[in-house]
């Protein structure tokens, strides 16, 4: 991550020096409504964060309106990644702008620090909504927050995280019907009426009401986190017959033997039985069906912003917490793996200063979202404890100087059960997320860290596992985009040593050091 702090911090240093360049840039910022100034309101921000949407396996195919209204009207990032492919750690990284080793959320459980009292007393108080609130942003949250949010052992529904003015958070993990919301700290039960309860539509409608009731003198931040396309994949009634002839893609690594890979990838039944193929195809279709309501959400939100004359002064971000797989390396369905299908995410952004129809190749991480929001709002990024960097410069070069990181980290802490799984007793204790035919998607020793090199010249991935084998995987993503061949035994040892040293530095990095790995 050479090049230092990034455009936002560089600008702040120049401002302190009082240089002519700083005055010129300041004028540009005011023109584009990015910062506070006399009579000028900073830009609004909207984040749509979906749950488990891949980009590698066609996950954006149903999103025709979203691609037109956000991507074609602005920027599509073709190299967007999560720093960890699991819901709660990833969402925690988004809120804080930090790698998991710095916010210490390991998995989706309370014991893994997901929305725990420890999280609430520490990192949560430093999340980006706190800073936006101090910048006089009016804030709205609707949908899934963190998987264990609302648990009785972690403050119940009474707990409303700091920085949010309007709070409509799902208790627990993704549901479409028959759920409980915390509405500003009060429990609100919901049933199975489509008109009253379908969660994707409900949080949209409440955000539209928020826009009607807001103060036009101050900017707003809206975060919508619908359940789609997470299981149980309950589509709206009008979409339940869509895509009935669609199958999960059969190309790339689909149903390929995971030879020369970590043991978890070597244990699935190969080729997959017909029962697994039928199951994953059904899941694939139903995931797409749930996304059609999200596509409608984006359209209605854009129309609303236009009708209240705020569209041209609003940045709209669309992304997912992680990717997903359906049959890759004979794993039926899930995320949690180090491969492209699980770590790449969609990222589309439109807003002031962003030219339409941009395809941006610079790698961007989910830990960069918080820095970008704060950069837009006018926060001095050098005062904030974040590992990520603003990518405002990548989208709108006229607003910021730009630096591109050549390396970044992906890390994951595996989950397992202390006792044998009845569907997979032969593997013993320590595995989880198991399917019939003894295919397990996770394990305690599915714990890894990867350094990804993506600098325009080389596209490499190097990963080390914390297991008894000290297993290592390495891929040349240029010649082998589907990661079929682990080349660790073929690579020059000096290259392996360089990647190992970068990984060591990244695993212990904090703040600036995460952006300055050589």
N, C-alpha and C positions, 0 to 999 in steps of 0.2 A: 504494500500500500504506500508506495513511494509518492513523494510530492507533498507530504506534510498534511496540514490540517484541512485543506480544502478551501474552495473559493470563499465561503462565508466567513471563515475565521481570518483569511488573508485580508478581506475587505475591512473587517473590524480593526485589524492592526493598522491599516492605512488611515482609518478614520481617527484613531488616537494620535497619529502623527500629524494630522491636519493638512495633509498634502492636497495638491490640486486634483490629483487623481481621485481621491476620496470624495471631493466635492462633486466631481463629474458623475461618479457612480451613484452618489446619494440622490442627485437630480433624476437619474434614470430610475432609481427605485421608487421615488415619489410618483413619477409619471406612470409607472406600472402598478401603483397601489399595493406595493409589497410591504411597506413599512408605515408606521405611524408618522404623521406630520400634521401640521395645522390644517384642519379641515379635510384631511385625507384619511379615509378609513382603510386599514389593512385588508388584504384579500381574505375572503371566507375560504373554508376548507371543508371538503366532504370526503370521508373514507368509507368505501364499501369493502368489507372484509368477509369473503366467503370462506367456507369450511371444507377443506380437502379437495379443492379444484386443481386438477392437473392442467398442464399446458402441453406436455410432450405427447400425450395420447389422444389429442383432439378435444380436450375439455372445454375449449372456448368455442367449439363449433356451434352450440345452441345460442351463443350470445351475439346474435346479429345486430340487435339494437345497441348493445354496449360497445361493440367494435366500431359501429358507425358514430355514435354520439360521443364517445370518449376517445377511442383509438384514432379514428380518422380525423377527428376534430383536434387532436393533439399528438401525444407521443405513445408509442408502443415499445416497451423495453423487451428485447428478445433474449437478454441474458439476466433475468431476474431470478434470485435464489432466496430460499429460506436458509438460515444458519443452523436450523435444526428441524427435522421433518416430523414433528409431532405437535398437536394442537396447543397444549398449555405452555410448554417452553417457548414455542414460536410466538404465541400471542404476548407472552411476557417480554420477549425480545422486541416486539413491535412497540409495546407501551413504553419501554425504557430506552430503546436504542442500544441495547447491550447484548453481548454474547451470553449464552447460558452459563458459562463458567463465572460470569460476573454478577448475574442475578440469582443464580443457584436454584432455578426451577428445573428439576431433572426430568419429571414426567407428569402424567395426568392425575397423580394421586396427591392426597394431602401430605402423606409422608414424603412425597417427592417435591414438596413445597409449592404445589399448585394452589394458589389462593389461600394459603395457610395464614395463621396469625403472624408468623414470622415474616411472610411476604407483605402483609398489610402494614406491619409496624415499620418495615424497612423500605424495600424497593418501591412499593406502590405509591408511597408519599413523594417519590421523585419522578413519577411517570409524566409523559408530555402533557396530559390535560391540566396538571397543576400549573405548569408554566403558561399554558394558553389562558387559563383563568386569570392569572396575574396580568396578562396582556389585555384583559377586559373582553376576552372572547366569551360569547354565550355558547355553552356546550350541551350537546344532546348525545346520549348513548341509547341504542336499542338493539337487543339481540343477545347472542352468546358472548359472554365475557371470558371467563376462565372455567375450565371443566368442573372444578370443585366450588365455584362461587355459590354462596347461599347455604353451604353445609352448616349444620348446627355447631360443629366443632370449630368453625371458623367465622363466627359472628352472625350466622343465620342471615336472613334477608334484611335485617336491620342495617347491615354494613353497606354503606354507599361510599365507594372510593372517592378520595378528594379530587376536586377539579371539575366534577360533573354537576351541571345545574339541573338537567332533566335526566333521570335514570330509569331505564326500562330494561332490566337485565334478566336474562333467563337463569333460573336456578338449575345448576347442573349442566349436563351435556346436551347436545343438539336434539331438539324435538320440534315437531311441526304442529302437533295438537297435544292436549292433555298435559299441560305444563304449568309451572308456577313462575310468575315474574316478580321481581322486586321492583316496585314502582316507587321510586324515591324512598326506599326503605320499608315499604309496606307490602306484604304478600298479596298477590292478585292471582287467583286460580282461573285457569282456562280449560275449556272442554274441547269438543270435536266439531264445532260448527265452523264451516269454511268461512262464512261471512264475518263471524265474530272473532275467530281464534287462530286462523292460519297465520303462523308467526311471521313469515316473510312479508305478508301484506299488512299485518298489524303494526310492525315497527315502521314500515314505510308511512302508513297513515298518521302515525303519531309524530313522525318527523315533519310531515307536511303541516300538521297543526302547530308544531314548534315554530316553523317558519312564519306562520300567520301571526303568532303571538310574540315574536321576538321584538327587541328594540332595534329599529333600523339604524340607530346611531353607532352601534357597535358591531364588530364582525362576529361570525358564528363558526363553530366547528360541529359537524355532525358525523357520528360514527355509526354505521349500520352494519350489523354482523348477523346476517340471516343464517339459518341452519344448513341450507343447501350448499353443496350436494352431499352432505354427510348422511350416513345411515340414521334413521330407518328409511330414507329415500321416499318420503310421502309427497307425491306431486299434488298440485292443485287439481280439483276435479276436471277442469277443462283441458288439462294436459296429460291425463293418464293413459291416453291411447297414442301419444306421439312416439315417434322413433321405434315403432314396433318391429321393424325389420333390421334395426341396427345391431351389429355385433361389436364387441371389443376388437380393436385392431389386432391382426394376426402377424404383423411384421416385427422387425427388430428383434428384441429379446423374448418375444412371446413364446412361452412354453419351451424355452431353451434350457438345457441342463446347466446348472450353475457350477461347472467344474472350475477348479483353481480359485474358488471364492471361499469366503468365510463359511464355516460349517453349517450355519443356518441356511445358507443358499444351496448347500449340497444335499440337504435332507428332503426336499419336496419330492413327491411322486412325479416321475417323468417318463413318458408323457402324462399330462394330467388326465384323470378319468373324465368321462362325459358328464358326470354329475357336477364336477367342479367347473367345467366349461359352461354348462347351462346356468349354474349359479352366478358366475362372474359376468356372463352376458346380460343376465337379468339386472344385476347391479349396475352395469354400465348404462343400460337404457334408462333405468329409473333415476340415476344420477342426472342424466341429461334432462329428464322431465322436470325435476325439481328446479333446475337452473332457469327454465323458461319464466318462472315467476320472478326470479332475480333480474332477468333481462327486462321484464315489465317494470320492476322497481326503478331501474336506472332510467328508463324512458320517462316515467312519471316524475321522477325527481328533477331531471333536466328540464322538463316542461314547466314544472313549478318554479324553478329558479329563473327561468326565462320570463315567466308571467309576473314575477315580482321584481324584475329588472336587476337581478343579482347574478345571472349566469356568467356575464363577461368579467365579473370580479370574484369568481369562485374557482378554486382548484378542486377538481374531482379526481380522486384516486380510486382505482379498482384493482384489488389483488386478493390472494388467498394465503392462508397460514402455512400451507405446505402442498406438495403435489400428491400423487396417488398412483397405485398400480393395479392392474387387473390382468393377471396371468403372466407377467414378466418373470422370467426365470422360474416358471411354474409356481409362483406364489399367487394364491387366488385373488385376494383383495386386501389392501391396507396401505400404510405408508411406512415410516420408520427406517427405511434403508438408505444407503449412501448414494444410490444411483440417480441418474438424471430424472427419471419419472417421478421420484419422490422429493427431490430438492429444488427442481425448477418450478417457478410459479408464474401465473399471469401478472402483468403489471401494465396498466394503461392509465395515462394522466392527461387531462386537459386543463387549461387555465390561462391566466394573463401572461403574455410574453411567450407562450408556447405555440410555435407554428404548427399547422395541421400536417397530418400524414407523415410524421417522423417515425422512423424505425431506428431505435437507438441501441447500439451494440455494446456500449460500456457496461460492465457488470455492476449490478445494483443489488443490494441485500435488504432483507426486511428490517435489519437494524438501522438502515438509512432513513426509514420513514419518519421516525421521531425528529431527527435532525432537520429533515426537509420541512416538516410542519413548523418547527420552531424558527427556522430560517425565514419562512414565509411570514410568520407572525411578528418578526422583528427582534427575537431573542438573540442576544450575543452568544453564539455557540461556544465560545471559549469559556463561558461561565457554567456550562452544563456538563455533567458526567455522563458522556455517551461514548460508545465505541464506534458507532457509525458516522457517516458524513452526509451532508446535504447533497442531493443530486439535482437541486434546482438549476445548477449550471449546465447539467447535461440536457435538460429540457429547454432552457431559456438562456442561451449563452450571453445574451445582451445584459442579463441581470447579474451574472456572477462569473468569476474566473473558474477554471475547471481543472480538477486533477482526477485521474482514473487509477484505481487500485489494481495492481497486477496480481495480487494474491489475496485470498480470503479463506476463512475457516468455516468448516461444517462440523458440528459435534453432536453426539447423541449418547445418552445414557440408557442402556437397555433395561427393560422391565421383565420380571419373571415371577412365577408363583413359587412359594417355598415348598409346596407339595407337588406330587405328580399330577399332571393333567389327565383326566380320565379318557380324553380323546387321543392322547398321545403318551401312554404310560411308558413305552419303551425308551423315551428320551429322558425320563426321570424328572426330578424337580428342576426349577430354574427357567422353564419356558412359559410363554403366554401367547395369547391371541391364536389359539390352535383351532384348526379345522378338522373335519373328518378326513380319513386317509392319512392321519398323522402328519399334517403340515402345520408347523408353528411359524408365526410371523415375527416373533420377538423372543428374547431371552436375556437373562442378566448379563451374559457376556457378549451380547450384541451391542457392546459399548465401544464407540470408535471416535476418532477425530481425523479429519481430512483437510489437507491444504489443496486448494484449487488454484491453478495457474491459468489465467486467461488474459493474456496481454496483447493479443493481435498477432503474435508470432508463434507462441506455443499454447496449446490447450491441453493441460494435463491435470490428472487427479491422483493424489497420493494419500492413502489412508492406512492408519494403524489401529488395530484392535487391542483392547485391554482384556486379553484372555490368556489361557495357559499356553496357547500357541504363539502369542505375540504376532498374530497373523497380519500380513501386509498385502494391500492391493494397490495396483497402479494401472492407470489407463491413459492411452493416447487418444484424446477425445476427437482429434482431427481425423485420424485414420480409422478409429473404432468408436463412432458416436454412440453405439448401443452397448458399449462396455462388455463385449463378449469375451475378450482376451485379457487376462491379468498378465501384464508384461514385467512384473517385478523381477523375474529371474533373467530377463533379457536386457535390462537397462544397464547402462554404465553405472558402476557403483558410486561414482562421484555425483551423479545426478540424484541418486537415492539419498546420499548424505546431505546434499543441499536441501532437498525437500523435507527431510527429517529435521534439519535445523530450523527451517522456516516454521514447521509444524510446532516444534517445541516453543518457539517464540510466540506464535499465535495463541497457543493454549494457555499461556500465562499473561497475555497482553491485557492492558487496561487503557481506555481512553486513547490518547495520542499514539501510544505504542501500537495499537491495533491498526492504525492508519499509516504506519511508517515501517512496515516490514520490508527489508531489502531482499 
